Amino acid sequence: MQDEPEVAVLRYGHRPGRDDRMTTHVGLTARALGADRVVFPDNAGQSQETVEDITGRFGGPFEVELTDALNATIRNWEGTVVHLTMYGERVQDVEGEIREAHREEPLLVVVGGEKVPFEVYEGADWNVGVTNQPHSEVAGLAVFLDRLFDGRELEREWEDADRQVIPMATGKKVVDPDEES
Ligand SMILES: C[S@@+](CC[C@H](N)C(=O)[O-])C[C@H]1O[C@@H](n2cnc3c(N)ncnc32)[C@H](O)[C@@H]1O
């Protein structure tokens, strides 16, 4: 988020067809819940297009990148690396230390798809479990980002949006923010 060290999310692995929706949702969740950037494997171009399209309509800033070098992205990260896994330390036990680290330097959050190789576990500063139960990369990422930002991400303002949802108890209202102001 603005005025804070960067938070990037790395989607580690993507099976075209089977993972399209999940990978897209990793990107949309990263964007909506305060990350600055998502990095997808280079075979996830379709998900990149979708997330960029949403950013174009609902605002940013938010970047989507593709890489053919997942391991190097982790290895060369200049900052803290958190890998979300059901086998990791409990998020409630380590969130304070991770928040402190993020005050000082950029944070890379790695989420898997199919089996994640052991070098990712070794390359991470923290392996973190959002519960130690199996669930999904989207759910794990959402809870982790909310813990990291302590709810501040819910107040985020969006720039250059064509559409803005007006919250209401019942019904749907979407406006062009330029016309509203
Ligand atoms: C289908 S799961 C694979 C489960 C895998 N055995 C693991 O290590 O968590 C895909 C991804 O969801 C995320 N995930 C699943 N359960 C999680 C949990 N309890 N805590 C944190 N992340 C989780 C991890 O990033 C994982 O790579």
The ligand as a Tripos MOL2 file, in Angstrom:
@<TRIPOS>MOLECULE
LIG
   27    29     1     0     0
SMALL
NO_CHARGES

@<TRIPOS>ATOM
      1 C1         -4.0610  -26.9550   -2.8050 C.3       1 LIG1
      2 S1         -3.0240  -26.2400   -1.6170 S.3       1 LIG1
      3 C2         -1.7390  -27.3980   -1.5090 C.3       1 LIG1
      4 C3         -1.5810  -27.8330   -0.0850 C.3       1 LIG1
      5 C4         -0.1120  -28.1050    0.2470 C.3       1 LIG1
      6 N1          0.0310  -29.4660    0.6240 N.3       1 LIG1
      7 C5          0.4850  -27.1030    1.2630 C.2       1 LIG1
      8 O1          1.6890  -27.1500    1.4140 O.co2     1 LIG1
      9 O2         -0.1650  -26.2360    1.8450 O.co2     1 LIG1
     10 C6         -2.3240  -24.9250   -2.5650 C.3       1 LIG1
     11 C7         -1.7460  -23.8210   -1.7550 C.3       1 LIG1
     12 O3         -2.7100  -23.3230   -0.8340 O.3       1 LIG1
     13 C8         -2.0450  -22.7070    0.2470 C.3       1 LIG1
     14 N2         -2.5830  -23.2760    1.4900 N.ar      1 LIG1
     15 C9         -3.3910  -24.3470    1.6180 C.ar      1 LIG1
     16 N3         -3.6880  -24.5610    2.9050 N.ar      1 LIG1
     17 C10        -3.0580  -23.5950    3.6190 C.ar      1 LIG1
     18 C11        -2.9740  -23.2690    4.9930 C.ar      1 LIG1
     19 N4         -3.6000  -23.9710    5.9310 N.pl3     1 LIG1
     20 N5         -2.2190  -22.2050    5.3520 N.ar      1 LIG1
     21 C12        -1.5680  -21.4670    4.4390 C.ar      1 LIG1
     22 N6         -1.6240  -21.7220    3.1220 N.ar      1 LIG1
     23 C13        -2.3460  -22.7770    2.7120 C.ar      1 LIG1
     24 C14        -0.5480  -22.9780    0.0840 C.3       1 LIG1
     25 O4          0.0990  -21.8280   -0.4300 O.3       1 LIG1
     26 C15        -0.5400  -24.1330   -0.9130 C.3       1 LIG1
     27 O5          0.6410  -24.1840   -1.6620 O.3       1 LIG1
@<TRIPOS>BOND
     1     1     2 1
     2     2     3 1
     3     2    10 1
     4     3     4 1
     5     4     5 1
     6     5     6 1
     7     5     7 1
     8     7     8 2
     9     7     9 1
    10    10    11 1
    11    11    12 1
    12    11    26 1
    13    12    13 1
    14    13    14 1
    15    13    24 1
    16    14    15 ar
    17    14    23 ar
    18    15    16 ar
    19    16    17 ar
    20    17    18 ar
    21    17    23 ar
    22    18    19 1
    23    18    20 ar
    24    20    21 ar
    25    21    22 ar
    26    22    23 ar
    27    24    25 1
    28    24    26 1
    29    26    27 1
@<TRIPOS>SUBSTRUCTURE
     1 LIG1         1 GROUP 0 **** ****
